[in-house]
Amino acid sequence: MQERLPKKYALPVFSSDAISSTAYATEEILLALILAGSAALTLSLSVAIAVALLLAIVALSYQQTVRAYPNGGGSYVVSRQNLGLAPGLIAAASLMFGYVATVAVSVASGVAAIASAFPSLYPWRVYLAVGLILLVMLGNLRGVRESGRLFAAPTYAFIVLCGGLIVVGLIRSAMGDLQTYQGQTVPGVQELTFFLILRAFAGGCAAMTGTEAISNAVPAFKPPESKNASITLGLMAAVLGFLLIGVTALSQITKVRPEAGETVLSQIGRIVYGNGFFYFALQIATMAILVLGANTCYAGFPRLSSVLARDRLMPRQFMNLGNRLVYSNGIIALTAVAIVLILIFKADTHRMIPFYALGVFIGFTLSQAGMVIHWRRLRSQGWRRKAAMNMLGATLTGVVAVVILSTKFVQGAWIVVAAVPVLVAMFYLVNRHYTRVADVLQLRDVEALRQLSEESEVEARTTVVIFVAQVNSLTARALALARALSPNDVRAVTISNDPVQTERLRATWTELGIKVPLEVVDSPYREFVKTAVAYVRSLHPSVEHTVTVVVPELVVEHWWEELLHNQDALRLKGSLLREPWVVVMSIPLHVASSRPKAPPVAPG
């Protein structure tokens, strides 16, 4: 049975992704405002407060979801059950893209944090990010489970060190003991407009990513599950809101600004803590919580993929459990796509934030809209108040999604606009394929099957074909099997592209007195496979008349010996498998086991 988590361990396990976004959310706000010059940075605190208010509303909305879905209520489940298949698939596609982006963004931000403390690592940031992702993948493939104690140490260390940074920084500021950034004033490259402020707000909304994680994991809490999950969600929102507002306030007080090679949080840490122990501890804790935040996706993405595969919306391989009882294919797929993003965007967190946040907010909107339908359908006590809360959440997150799309489209939000429809189309194509396969495999005539199984002698309804190039032991095996399968309808065929060799084969066939006639099919273009497939088609295989092709194969002892033989048998099997009502049977002859053994040496 899965270990249930108390709130003190559930908070770090399921909130590390959200809380760790403090490391880059303030910087995203400043990166947008700095376009209007240093003076515009004074608006950063107001933007952060607006993001915190939105976070509070979304957290309250998700507390409704936690109570309504005690078995877990992710965007896909809620949207599909209440809005229908198409919205559910859009939510699933957005959520999957969000998982991939979370891994890339969190790891890239973690590398940026440690490179800020140790600048010599900055040129190696892409390699470090790829290495960390591979390390997390290997840990998950080996079945490393989420442990409350494992997550607790770095998460609480980050909360204490970052919270202490805020408290110490504000106290030192009140005492007049806090230095400020001494760089030159940055002139604005564009006018401060409402659109620019919205762009800063959209960047700050990256702090809200990971909010949904707790609603997905309600069953992992100790009883009463819904109550404990709801309380944990509230604590997460409070901690995240405090850290976001506090760090942004310190950035305004210290007048720091985004710089290449050092994060905003690192600059504030140097000013408040100095270059001593607490600064380096903060940077190490920041990297640790960001990597752990990425690790949570290695539970969510494979699990979501397996659910979609169960619903016949993704390849069935995503349901396969490895020998460590983990969804290995989902883990590998997540790793591959995340590494591609890291390589394309060169581990630059700022370049990946636009498409990261948009996918998350699409999921927020659909999930909360689905909850409105849920309450209206259920009509339980207080349903109007609950529906109104979720309607407010859906409206605000929908507006934010539009804001992100409009303000960040060119910077990268267009990737989500392109990727989500492609994923949804893939879901439909996979589902259509599995539906067609199920229809073909459906047993329609049970009585005929029963009668066939009861008949003692069944009239042969198959033609057996053997393609012969020379007469040897493999040919003898193939003929024996063919006569056993269909004593009265065996075709031995040779594809002729060399008249001299064909005549030799015909003479040997006659000389040995083989009773099965040898048919010769000319191949003027020296093409074996196409000619062989055309011959099989000429026999008109159908439901009443199957054609069985026996393919003799030589199995060599070492892999490199495969290079010494042509692969006609392999290519023929691959082509015939696409032909309806054609059965392909292989007769292997293993070289290693078929060699005559040397006689024992008599003792001297």
Secondary structure, 3 states (H helix, E strand, C coil): CCCCECHHHHHHHHHHHHHHCHHHHHHHHHHHHHHHCHHHHHHHHHHHHHHHHHHHHHHHHHHHHHHHCCCCCCHHHHHHHHHCHHHHHHHHHHHHHHHHHHHHHHHHHHHHHHHHHCHHHHHHHHHHHHHHHHHHHHHHHCCCCCCHHHHHHHHHHHHHHHHHHHHHHHHHHHCCCCCCCCCCCCCCCCCCCHHHHHHHHHHHHHHHCCCCHHHHCHHHECCCHHHHHHHHHHHHHHHHHHHHHHHHHHHHHHCCCCECCECHHHHHHHHHHCCCHHHHHHHHHHHHHHHHHHHHHHHHHHHHHHHHHHCCCCCHHHHCCCCCCCCHHHHHHHHHHHHHHHHHCCCCHHHHHHHHHHHHHHHHHHHHHHHHHHHHHHCCCCHHHHHHHHHHHHHHHHHHHHHHHHHHHHHHHHHHHHHHHHHHHHHHHHHHHHHHHHHHHCCCCHHHHHHHHHCCCCCCCEEEEEECCCCCHHHHHHHHHHHHHCCCCEEEEEEECCHHHHHHHHHHHHHCCCCCCEEEEECCCCCHHHHHHHHHHHCCCCCCCEEEEEEEEEECCCHHHHHHCCCHHHHHHHHHCCCCCEEEEEEEEEHHHHCCCCCCCCCC
